[in-house]
Amino acid sequence: GSREAATGLLVAVMAAGAIACGSAEKSPPGAGGMGAGGSNAPEDDGARVYVGARVPGGESIELRVEGARLVEVGSEVSRSKAEVIDVTDQWVTPAFIEGHVHLTYYPVTASLPATGIVAALDLAAPLASLESQPTEFTLLASGPMITRTDGYPTQGWGSDGYGFEVETVSDAEKAVRDLVQLGADVIKVPLTGAPTLTAEQLEAIVRVAHEQDRLVVAHALGDADALLAAEAGVDVLAHTPTEVLEAATIDAWSERVVISTLGAFGASEAAVDNLARLHGAGARVIYGTDLGNSRTVGVSASELEYLGRAGLSAAEILESITSAPADVFGFADLGRLEVGREASFVFLERDPLVDISVLTTPSRVIAHGREVRSPAP
């Protein structure tokens, strides 16, 4: 419920403010310049200590960065041989993870880190996209969707390799194995109008994907398609469905995951209500905008607003863009302010638990150990 999610976020972040945390193990799939503020000249080649910040809710915190790693996190950390950066009157959170993008279709990867988004889940791109990864940005990807011959999205926006077409159950099984071998981190399937995957093909895709330790994500906007996905064992809804969901479908998804993308489809009353009911039933909600279909480069103020309309608290919204995608999709180095994790975090001018819209305007961003946004002089 809302209270449990909010408590979980605050424990994860505020505990980091109280003590230096141990390094975290990976959650497996399937399962620039100086800104304002006082500083002293560094005595070595890269240690930095950020002092004076608070975590959401108000606890003070200091962060020591060496290279690209957080090496100390606590109420007071060592300043030895480090540049000290005063971030008084700022709030700090983990950097953001966008849960649904198409960065081959809309190539804006290089612009994202300065907005606070340092990682994303790409949920459809041609096979060639799996052969290379962006530098200084963490991307997990599905490659092309596994779809029926001439199925979605091959006859429209995704005609240039965004679908991996199959005709038989054996084809579907082989497609999963091929995609995993080529580097797919998750498997995506579309469930739409004909021609679409059969129940047997879908079940085979899920079975083989789980054998390969991969989550399966479904594009399913209708009630019957969302229920079919759940019955076949699909793990994640790529979008909040836009058709009114029956109680049985809500129940089927109550212990699974849904990526919001409300704004990408107009944030209809039905869709917002669907997400509210899914969230209320216990589904884990992840922030996502379907970037490529949507065009906001950075955290979307409207998507944050829609998540609030769906009943998520500010703490739950913050979790949906940090620790939740890290846990669900296996962004092992991100999502929390913990020793051993990547030094990727953002500073904000207001407490996000009081004003969640502040996520759209970070004052300072550290991404993969580098300061990529600094306060105005």
C-alpha positions in Angstrom: 0.0 0.0 0.0 0.9 3.7 -0.1 2.2 3.7 3.5 4.5 0.7 3.0 6.0 2.2 -0.2 6.6 5.5 1.4 8.1 3.9 4.5 10.4 1.8 2.3 11.7 4.8 0.4 12.4 6.8 3.5 14.1 4.0 5.2 16.3 3.5 2.1 17.2 7.1 1.7 17.2 8.3 5.3 19.2 5.4 6.5 21.9 6.4 4.1 21.8 9.8 5.8 22.3 8.4 9.3 25.0 5.8 8.7 27.5 4.7 6.0 25.8 1.9 4.2 27.4 -1.3 2.9 27.6 -2.0 -0.8 24.5 -3.5 -2.5 24.3 -6.7 -4.5 22.7 -6.7 -8.0 19.0 -7.3 -8.3 19.0 -9.6 -11.3 16.7 -9.2 -14.3 13.7 -11.4 -13.8 13.7 -11.1 -10.8 31.3 19.6 -15.6 32.4 22.6 -13.7 32.1 23.8 -10.1 28.9 25.7 -9.2 28.0 28.0 -6.4 28.9 27.2 -2.8 32.1 27.1 -0.8 34.8 24.6 -1.7 38.5 24.1 -1.0 41.1 23.1 -3.6 41.4 19.3 -3.9 44.6 17.7 -2.6 44.4 14.7 -4.9 42.9 13.8 -8.3 39.2 13.4 -7.7 37.9 12.9 -4.1 34.9 15.2 -3.5 32.7 15.6 -0.4 29.3 17.2 -0.6 28.2 18.7 2.7 25.1 20.5 4.0 22.4 18.7 2.0 19.4 16.9 3.4 17.5 13.8 2.2 13.8 14.1 1.5 12.1 14.5 4.9 14.9 16.6 6.4 17.8 14.4 7.7 21.2 15.8 7.0 23.6 13.9 4.8 27.2 14.0 3.5 28.5 12.2 0.5 32.1 11.3 -0.4 32.8 10.5 -4.0 36.0 9.0 -5.3 36.1 8.4 -9.1 32.7 7.3 -10.1 31.7 5.7 -6.7 30.1 6.7 -3.5 32.7 5.6 -0.8 31.1 7.2 2.3 27.6 8.2 3.0 26.5 9.5 6.4 25.8 12.4 8.7 29.5 13.2 8.7 32.2 11.7 6.3 35.9 12.1 6.0 37.1 15.2 4.3 40.7 13.9 3.9 42.4 14.9 0.7 39.0 15.9 -0.8 37.4 18.9 -2.4 34.6 20.0 -0.1 31.5 21.3 -1.9 28.9 23.2 0.1 25.3 22.2 -0.9 23.6 23.8 2.1 19.8 24.3 1.6 19.6 21.6 -1.0 17.9 18.2 -1.0 19.6 15.2 -2.5 18.1 12.1 -4.1 19.4 9.2 -6.2 19.6 10.2 -9.9 16.5 9.2 -12.0 15.7 6.1 -14.1 13.2 6.5 -17.0 11.1 3.3 -17.3 10.1 3.5 -20.9 12.1 5.0 -23.8 12.8 4.6 -27.5 16.2 6.2 -27.9 17.0 4.9 -31.4 13.7 6.2 -32.6 14.2 9.5 -30.8 18.0 9.9 -30.2 18.3 12.3 -27.3 20.4 10.1 -25.0 23.2 12.7 -24.7 20.7 15.3 -23.4 19.2 13.2 -20.6 22.0 13.2 -17.8 21.8 17.0 -17.3 18.1 16.6 -16.5 18.9 14.1 -13.8 18.0 11.0 -15.9 21.1 8.8 -16.0 19.5 5.5 -17.0 16.6 4.1 -18.9 14.8 1.0 -20.1 14.5 1.0 -23.9 11.5 -1.0 -25.0 11.8 -1.4 -28.7 14.7 -0.8 -31.2 16.2 -2.6 -34.1 18.6 -5.5 -33.5 21.7 -3.3 -34.3 20.9 -1.2 -31.1 21.9 -4.2 -29.0 25.4 -4.1 -30.4 26.5 -0.8 -28.9 25.8 0.9 -25.6 25.9 4.6 -25.0 28.8 6.0 -23.0 28.1 7.7 -19.6 24.5 6.5 -19.6 23.1 3.2 -18.4 20.7 1.6 -20.8 18.9 -1.7 -20.5 17.1 -2.7 -23.7 14.8 -5.2 -25.2 15.8 -4.9 -28.8 12.8 -5.4 -31.2 9.5 -6.6 -29.9 8.6 -10.2 -30.6 5.5 -10.0 -32.7 3.5 -12.0 -35.3 4.3 -11.6 -39.0 3.0 -8.2 -40.1 2.0 -7.5 -36.5 2.4 -4.4 -34.4 4.6 -2.3 -34.8 5.9 -3.5 -38.2 3.3 -1.9 -40.4 3.5 1.5 -38.8 6.1 3.5 -36.8 8.2 0.5 -36.2 8.5 -0.7 -39.8 12.3 -0.2 -39.7 13.2 -3.2 -37.6 11.3 -2.6 -34.4 9.5 -6.0 -34.6 11.0 -9.5 -34.5 8.4 -11.4 -36.5 7.4 -15.0 -35.7 4.8 -17.4 -37.0 5.0 -20.6 -34.9 5.6 -21.5 -31.2 9.0 -22.8 -32.2 9.8 -19.4 -33.9 8.8 -17.6 -30.7 11.0 -19.7 -28.5 13.9 -19.2 -30.8 13.4 -15.5 -31.0 13.8 -15.2 -27.2 17.0 -17.2 -27.3 18.4 -15.2 -30.2 17.5 -11.9 -28.5 19.2 -12.9 -25.3 22.3 -14.1 -27.1 22.5 -10.7 -28.9 22.2 -8.9 -25.6 18.6 -8.2 -24.8 18.1 -7.4 -21.1 14.3 -7.9 -21.2 11.9 -9.3 -23.7 9.0 -7.2 -25.0 5.8 -8.4 -26.7 2.9 -6.4 -28.2 -0.7 -7.7 -27.6 -2.9 -5.7 -29.9 -5.3 -6.3 -32.8 -4.7 -9.1 -35.3 -2.3 -10.3 -36.3 -1.1 -10.8 -32.7 0.6 -13.5 -30.7 -1.5 -16.5 -29.7 -1.8 -17.6 -26.1 0.5 -20.6 -26.9 3.2 -18.4 -28.4 3.0 -15.9 -25.5 3.3 -18.7 -22.9 6.3 -20.1 -24.7 8.0 -16.7 -24.9 7.4 -16.2 -21.1 8.7 -19.7 -20.3 11.9 -19.4 -22.3 12.5 -15.8 -21.1 12.2 -16.8 -17.5 14.6 -19.8 -18.2 17.0 -17.2 -19.5 16.5 -15.0 -16.4 14.7 -12.2 -18.4 11.6 -10.3 -17.5 8.8 -10.1 -20.1 7.2 -6.7 -20.7 3.9 -6.5 -22.6 2.3 -3.6 -24.6 -1.3 -4.3 -23.7 -3.7 -1.4 -23.7 -7.0 -3.3 -23.6 -8.5 -5.3 -20.8 -8.6 -8.7 -22.5 -5.0 -8.2 -23.7 -3.8 -7.2 -20.2 -5.6 -10.3 -18.7 -4.1 -12.6 -21.3 -0.6 -11.2 -20.5 -1.1 -11.9 -16.8 -2.4 -15.4 -17.4 0.6 -16.2 -19.5 3.0 -15.0 -16.8 4.1 -11.7 -18.2 5.9 -9.6 -15.5 5.4 -6.0 -16.5 2.9 -3.8 -18.3 4.7 -1.4 -20.6 1.9 1.1 -20.3 -1.1 1.7 -18.1 -4.0 0.2 -20.1 -6.3 2.7 -21.6 -9.5 0.6 -21.7 -11.3 0.2 -18.4 -10.0 -2.8 -16.6 -12.2 -5.4 -15.1 -11.8 -6.5 -11.4 -10.3 -9.8 -12.5 -7.6 -8.0 -14.5 -6.7 -5.7 -11.6 -6.4 -8.7 -9.3 -4.2 -10.6 -11.8 -1.8 -7.7 -11.9 -1.9 -6.9 -8.1 1.6 -8.3 -7.4 3.3 -7.3 -10.7 4.6 -4.2 -12.3 3.1 -1.4 -14.4 5.0 1.4 -16.1 2.9 4.5 -16.0 3.2 6.3 -19.5 -0.1 8.1 -18.7 0.7 11.2 -20.6 1.7 9.4 -23.8 -1.9 8.3 -24.3 -3.6 11.4 -23.1 -4.0 10.6 -19.4 -7.7 9.7 -19.9 -9.9 9.3 -16.9 -10.1 5.6 -17.5 -6.3 5.2 -17.7 -5.7 7.3 -14.5 -8.4 5.3 -12.7 -6.8 2.0 -13.9 -3.5 3.0 -12.5 -5.1 4.1 -9.2 -6.8 0.7 -8.9 -3.7 -1.2 -9.9 -1.7 0.8 -7.3 -4.3 0.3 -4.7 -4.3 -3.5 -5.3 -0.6 -3.6 -4.7 1.0 -3.4 -8.2 4.4 -1.7 -8.2 4.3 1.5 -10.3 7.3 2.7 -12.3 7.6 6.1 -13.8 7.8 6.1 -17.6 6.9 8.4 -20.4 7.3 6.4 -23.6 10.0 8.8 -24.6 10.0 8.9 -28.4 6.3 8.7 -28.6 6.3 11.5 -26.0 8.9 14.3 -26.5 9.7 15.7 -23.0 13.5 15.4 -22.6 13.8 15.2 -18.8 11.4 14.4 -16.0 7.9 15.2 -17.2 5.9 17.6 -14.9 2.7 16.3 -16.3 3.5 12.6 -15.7 4.3 13.4 -12.1 1.0 15.2 -11.9 -0.9 12.2 -13.4 0.9 9.8 -10.9 -0.4 12.0 -8.1 -3.9 12.0 -9.6 -3.6 8.1 -9.6 -3.1 8.2 -5.8 0.6 7.9 -5.5 2.2 9.9 -2.6 5.2 12.1 -3.3 7.4 9.4 -1.6 5.9 6.7 -3.9 6.5 8.9 -7.0 10.1 9.4 -6.0 10.5 5.7 -5.5 8.9 5.0 -8.9 11.8 6.9 -10.6 14.6 5.7 -8.4 14.6 2.6 -6.3 11.7 0.8 -7.9 13.1 0.6 -11.5 16.5 -0.2 -10.0 15.1 -3.2 -8.1 12.7 -4.5 -10.8 15.0 -4.2 -13.8 18.4 -4.7 -12.2 20.0 -1.3 -12.4 22.3 -2.6 -9.6 24.5 0.5 -9.2 21.6 3.0 -9.1 18.5 3.9 -7.2 19.9 4.4 -3.7 22.5 6.5 -1.9 24.6 3.7 -0.7 28.4 3.0 -0.3 29.7 1.1 -3.3 27.0 2.3 -5.7 27.6 4.6 -8.6 28.0 8.3 -7.8 24.8 9.4 -9.6 22.6 11.8 -7.6 20.8 15.0 -8.0 20.4 18.1 -5.8 17.1 19.9 -5.6 16.1 23.3 -4.3 13.0 22.1 -2.4 12.0 18.9 -0.6 10.4 16.6 -3.1 8.2 15.1 -0.4 6.7 18.6 -0.2 6.8 19.5 -3.9 7.4 16.6 -6.2 7.5 18.9 -9.2 11.0 19.9 -8.2 12.3 16.7 -9.8 11.9 18.5 -13.1 14.4 21.2 -12.3 17.5 19.8 -10.5 20.0 22.4 -9.5 23.1 20.1 -9.7 23.5 16.6 -11.2 26.3 14.2 -10.6 26.1 11.4 -13.2 28.5 8.4 -13.2 30.8 10.5 -10.9 30.9 13.6 -13.1 29.1 16.8 -12.5 27.0 17.4 -15.6 24.8 20.2 -14.3 26.0 22.9 -11.9 24.1 25.8 -10.3 24.1 29.1 -12.1 26.9 31.4 -10.7 
